[in-house]
Amino acid sequence: MSPCLRQEVVPAEPELVPVGRQPYRDAMARLGAAVNVVTTDGPGGRHGFTASAVCSVTDDPPTLLVCLNRGSSASAIVHANRVLCVNTLAAGQQELSDRFGGRVPPAERFEAGKWQPGVTGAPVLLGALASFDCRIARFVEVGTHDVLFCEVVGLGDEGAREGLMYFLRGYHALRGASSD
């Protein structure tokens, strides 16, 4: 063999297999997250659901990521409306989380809480820790869910200072740092 024609031997990659569904869910229970009620209204109708899979993507343009199960009752409605509001719950709003989490029929969920339409028409929760009124810029399918990239076009801040977190399959209040 000529010295200019060296052949490299590349080791085979080990097969990587995803972890099981239940061990993954158990590990995710250890990842604390803010509790959000995501709402929508428009040509597809009014709907809302509880979500903890929400996070910031970028501040230019201000964009959130929201994960939505394609098999949920909200999926077709959110797709039709192409707008939503992420209402981050304050401490003491666990009942709203449970209500929008599927324990109450969709038509009755908005009977609790005080709501007003945001700039997109999506319901904004008065008394939320923060509200992010958004237009959906893009949908990406991943497994059983759609990842929604949502551009923030309106904000709400009612002054609440304690957030509602979900950690180890339970609700916990999270207090902000004291300004003293």
C-alpha positions as CSV (number, residue, x, y, z in Angstrom):
1,M,0.0,0.0,0.0
2,S,1.3,3.4,-0.9
3,P,2.0,5.8,2.0
4,C,-0.4,8.3,0.4
5,L,-3.3,6.0,0.4
6,R,-3.8,5.3,4.2
7,Q,-7.1,3.8,5.2
8,E,-8.6,4.8,8.5
9,V,-10.6,2.3,10.5
10,V,-13.5,4.0,12.2
11,P,-14.9,2.2,15.2
12,A,-18.6,1.3,15.0
13,E,-21.0,3.5,17.0
14,P,-22.8,1.7,19.8
15,E,-26.5,1.5,19.3
16,L,-28.2,4.1,21.4
17,V,-31.7,3.1,22.6
18,P,-34.1,5.6,24.3
19,V,-34.8,5.0,27.9
20,G,-38.2,3.6,28.9
21,R,-41.3,5.8,29.2
22,Q,-41.8,5.4,33.0
23,P,-38.2,5.9,34.1
24,Y,-38.2,9.1,31.9
25,R,-41.5,10.3,33.5
26,D,-40.1,9.6,37.0
27,A,-36.9,11.6,36.2
28,M,-38.9,14.5,34.8
29,A,-40.9,14.6,38.0
30,R,-37.7,15.8,39.6
31,L,-37.5,18.7,37.2
32,G,-39.5,21.6,38.8
33,A,-41.5,23.7,36.4
34,A,-43.8,26.7,36.5
35,V,-47.5,25.8,36.1
36,N,-49.2,27.5,33.2
37,V,-52.8,27.6,31.9
38,V,-52.6,28.0,28.1
39,T,-55.7,29.5,26.5
40,T,-56.9,30.2,23.0
41,D,-59.9,31.7,21.3
42,G,-60.7,32.4,17.6
43,P,-62.4,30.7,14.6
44,G,-61.7,27.2,16.2
45,G,-63.4,28.1,19.4
46,R,-62.3,28.8,23.0
47,H,-60.2,26.3,24.9
48,G,-57.5,26.0,27.5
49,F,-55.2,23.4,29.0
50,T,-52.6,23.2,31.8
51,A,-48.9,23.0,30.7
52,S,-45.6,22.9,32.4
53,A,-43.6,22.3,29.2
54,V,-43.2,26.0,28.4
55,C,-39.9,27.9,28.1
56,S,-38.3,31.0,26.6
57,V,-36.6,30.5,23.2
58,T,-35.2,34.0,22.5
59,D,-35.9,37.7,23.3
60,D,-35.4,38.9,19.7
61,P,-38.1,38.4,18.7
62,P,-39.6,37.5,22.1
63,T,-40.6,33.8,21.6
64,L,-41.8,31.0,23.8
65,L,-41.9,27.3,23.2
66,V,-45.1,25.4,24.3
67,C,-45.5,21.7,24.0
68,L,-49.0,20.4,23.1
69,N,-50.1,16.8,22.9
70,R,-51.6,16.2,19.4
71,G,-54.1,13.8,21.0
72,S,-55.5,16.4,23.3
73,S,-58.9,18.1,22.9
74,A,-57.1,21.4,22.6
75,S,-54.9,20.5,19.7
76,A,-57.2,21.1,16.7
77,I,-58.6,24.2,18.3
78,V,-55.1,25.7,18.9
79,H,-54.1,24.9,15.3
80,A,-57.2,26.5,13.9
81,N,-56.8,29.7,16.0
82,R,-53.0,30.1,15.7
83,V,-53.0,32.3,18.8
84,L,-52.6,31.5,22.5
85,C,-51.9,33.0,25.9
86,V,-49.6,31.4,28.4
87,N,-50.9,32.4,31.8
88,T,-48.2,31.6,34.4
89,L,-50.1,30.7,37.7
90,A,-49.4,32.4,41.0
91,A,-49.3,30.6,44.3
92,G,-52.8,29.7,45.4
93,Q,-54.1,29.0,41.9
94,Q,-53.8,25.2,42.0
95,E,-57.6,24.8,41.5
96,L,-57.2,26.5,38.1
97,S,-54.4,24.1,37.1
98,D,-56.5,21.1,38.0
99,R,-59.6,22.5,36.3
100,F,-57.7,23.1,33.0
101,G,-55.7,19.9,33.4
102,G,-58.7,17.8,32.2
103,R,-60.8,17.3,35.3
104,V,-63.5,19.7,34.1
105,P,-65.1,19.6,30.6
106,P,-63.6,22.3,28.3
107,A,-66.8,24.3,28.1
108,E,-66.8,24.8,31.9
109,R,-63.1,25.6,32.5
110,F,-63.4,29.3,32.2
111,E,-66.2,29.5,34.8
112,A,-63.4,29.9,37.4
113,G,-61.0,32.8,37.4
114,K,-61.4,36.2,35.8
115,W,-60.6,36.5,32.2
116,Q,-60.3,39.3,29.6
117,P,-59.3,39.0,25.9
118,G,-55.7,39.8,25.1
119,V,-54.5,41.6,21.9
120,T,-54.8,38.3,20.0
121,G,-58.3,37.5,21.5
122,A,-56.9,34.7,23.6
123,P,-58.2,34.8,27.2
124,V,-55.8,36.5,29.7
125,L,-56.1,35.4,33.4
126,L,-56.4,38.4,35.7
127,G,-54.3,37.6,38.8
128,A,-51.7,35.5,37.0
129,L,-48.1,35.8,37.9
130,A,-47.4,36.7,34.2
131,S,-49.3,36.4,30.9
132,F,-47.7,36.0,27.5
133,D,-50.2,36.7,24.6
134,C,-48.8,35.1,21.5
135,R,-49.3,34.4,17.8
136,I,-48.1,30.9,16.8
137,A,-45.2,31.3,14.3
138,R,-44.4,27.7,13.8
139,F,-45.4,24.1,14.7
140,V,-42.9,21.2,14.8
141,E,-44.0,17.6,15.3
142,V,-41.9,15.6,17.8
143,G,-43.2,12.2,18.9
144,T,-46.7,12.6,20.4
145,H,-46.5,16.3,20.7
146,D,-46.3,19.5,18.6
147,V,-43.7,22.0,19.7
148,L,-45.3,25.5,19.2
149,F,-43.0,28.5,18.7
150,C,-45.0,31.5,19.9
151,E,-44.1,35.1,19.3
152,V,-45.1,37.3,22.2
153,V,-47.2,40.2,21.2
154,G,-48.6,41.2,24.6
155,L,-47.7,40.9,28.2
156,G,-49.6,41.0,31.5
157,D,-48.3,41.3,35.0
158,E,-50.8,41.6,37.8
159,G,-48.2,42.1,40.5
160,A,-48.3,38.6,42.1
161,R,-45.0,37.8,43.8
162,E,-45.3,34.0,44.5
163,G,-45.3,31.5,41.7
164,L,-46.8,28.1,41.5
165,M,-44.4,25.3,40.8
166,Y,-44.9,21.6,40.0
167,F,-42.2,19.3,41.5
168,L,-42.2,15.7,42.5
169,R,-45.8,15.4,41.3
170,G,-47.1,18.1,43.7
171,Y,-47.7,21.8,43.8
172,H,-45.3,24.2,45.7
173,A,-45.3,27.9,46.2
174,L,-42.2,29.7,45.2
175,R,-41.5,33.1,46.8
176,G,-39.4,35.7,45.1
177,A,-36.4,37.2,46.8
178,S,-37.1,39.9,49.3
179,S,-36.4,43.5,48.2
180,D,-35.4,44.5,51.8
